[in-house]
Amino acid sequence: MSSSVAGPDCCGGFGNVDFRQADVCVMTRLLGYVDPSDPCFVAAILTITFNPLFWNVVARWEQRTRKLSKVFRSPYLACYSLGAAILLLNVLRSHCFTQAMLSQPKMESLDNPTAYRVGLALLGIGSTFVLSSFFALGFTGTFLGDYFGILMEGRVTTFPFNILDNPMYWGSTANYLGWAIMHASPTGLLLTVVVALIYMVAIQYEEPFTAQIYQQKASSSRKRS
């Protein structure tokens, strides 16, 4: 399959690159390695897409109805249960991601020790962001506790939130990118793009709603005082 991938000349040569077409060229090269009909690839796409949809739909439903809190007789137990479900879904997503990479060809230009070390470094950076975010937020802060009425006192500004917004999401994306590079996998690179795009949509969906929850909390506090 890799023999069908066009070389640099298809983009005008490195000495005469049209940078407006550079992204299209890179994506075309990646797609040349990928069989989108492969069941493992389809499973990876489905899990990548489903996971944020699941936790956002369930969390908003809980915020409106408090059904989970009533079932578990505690908002904390309900949040812990949703968090456990999210963790299991993320394990499944990572498994499908890995199987999709293993079922499709490697990219020879990435299959070398230098690229492997770059991927390992990205994996380390991503894991640092994910773990430090978890420790800064706690379990309920990480797993949508604010939708269960478990609100934090204020906005977290310690590391890694003093470096970038949504470090959990971008750390996870860096993990997948590093994992894909370590496997010299164009399929993994393409799936990482999908992960990033889905997270960007999730951020646009989540942030205004979360801000609204804390605005309501602030309004209630002012009324009581």
BELZIRA-V173059 format. One record per residue. PSI is psi in whole degrees, 0 to 359 (999 if undefined). Layout:
BEGIN
PSI  PSI
END
This chain:
BEGIN
325  338  343  356  130  150  190  332  335  343  13  5  151  337  350  53  131  103  342  338  4  315  320  320  314  315  322  319  318  316  335  340  348  134  100  347  355  128  324  321  316  318  320  315  317  315  322  319  320  320  305  327  315  307  331  318  314  318  319  322  317  319  327  322  335  26  315  319  325  319  315  356  22  130  331  314  323  317  318  322  316  319  319  319  319  316  316  319  323  325  316  318  315  322  313  321  313  317  324  321  315  336  356  164  155  162  117  324  342  351  72  163  324  313  320  317  323  315  320  321  317  321  321  317  314  316  323  316  317  311  317  327  317  315  328  324  333  174  311  325  325  318  51  32  331  333  343  6  9  90  146  160  326  179  134  127  4  174  137  9  346  358  316  157  152  50  335  315  314  331  319  318  318  323  313  321  314  318  320  318  320  330  5  44  111  329  318  321  317  318  328  322  318  317  312  316  317  319  322  320  316  320  315  330  322  315  313  324  318  319  322  319  315  333  320  321  315  320  318  321  319  322  320  328  999
END
